[in-house]
Amino acid sequence: MDIASTRKTAMRIHSSLLNKISVMGQRRFAEAMGVHESQVSRWKNGMLETMSMALAILNYGVEDEDLARLAKQVARVLTKKKSPAATRDSVQQFSIDF
């Protein structure tokens, strides 16, 4: 496998792992792993990068289905619909007289 391709795959794996931890929540992930939350924070910049490279070398790639699912979750959060604006012609608008 080409070195540049391996590094690119490793970066995708690392990004996917970080995103999954973020979606799950660092505290919940730490509890599931049986470690303190600060340990997970230290893993993010050390062990996860190393493990991502190892997984890339061993041809464990990021699954397209996982990326699609994650993209949908992110899109759902980012595209929350605003409440409709009140206008003069709206049938839903009402007025209160004092």
N, C-alpha and C positions, 0 to 999 in steps of 0.2 A: 504494500500500500504506500502511496506517495506520502511523504512527510507533511506537505501542506494540506493534503486532503485529510490526513489523520488529525492534524491540529484543528482543522475546521470542524470535523466531526466531534472532536473533544469539546470544542467551544459550544456546539449545539447541545451536547449532552449536559454540560455544566449549566448552561442557560435553562434547559428543561428541568434539571434538578432544583435549581434555585426557584424557578417559577412554581414548581409543585410544592416546595416547602412554604413559599409565600402564600399560595392558595390555601394550604392546609393550616397554616399558622405555625410560627416557630415554636411556640409553647406546646401546642398539641403534638407537633413532630417530636420534640424533645421528650415529652412524656411517653410517647409510643416507643421511642428508642431506649428509654430508661436512663437518660442522661439529663444534666441540668441544661437549661436554656442557653446559658453562656457558652457551653461546650459546642452547641450547634452553631452559634455565631462564629466561633473560632474555626470550625470545620469549613465554613463557607469559603474562606480565602486560602485554605491549605489543603486539607484532605480531599474535599470535593473536586478540586482542580486536578489533583493527582489521580483520583479514582476515575474521573471523566476521561483522562488520557489513557488510562489502562483499559477502560471499556471500549474506547475508540480503536485501540490497537487490537483488541480481541474481537473487533467487528460487531460490538453491541451498539447499534445506532439508536437514534431517537425515532420512536415510532410515529408515523404520520398521523395515525388516529389520535394519539396522545396530544400532538401539537394542534390538531383540529379542535379537539375537545377544549384544550386550554385557551385557544383563540376565541372560541365561542363564549367561554366564561369571562374572559377579559372584555370582549365586545359587549356582553350583557351589562357589565359593571359600568363601562365607559359611555354607553348609549342610553342611560336612564332617560325616559321621556319626561319632559317638563309638563307641569300642569297647564291646561289650556288657559290662555289669557282671556280675561273678561273684556268683552267688547260691547258696544252700545246695541248692536243688532243681535246679540246672543239671546236665545230663548232661555238659557240657563241662568242668566243674570237677573238679579232681583234687587229692589231698592227698599230701604227702610226709612220711613218718615218719622221724624221726632216731633 
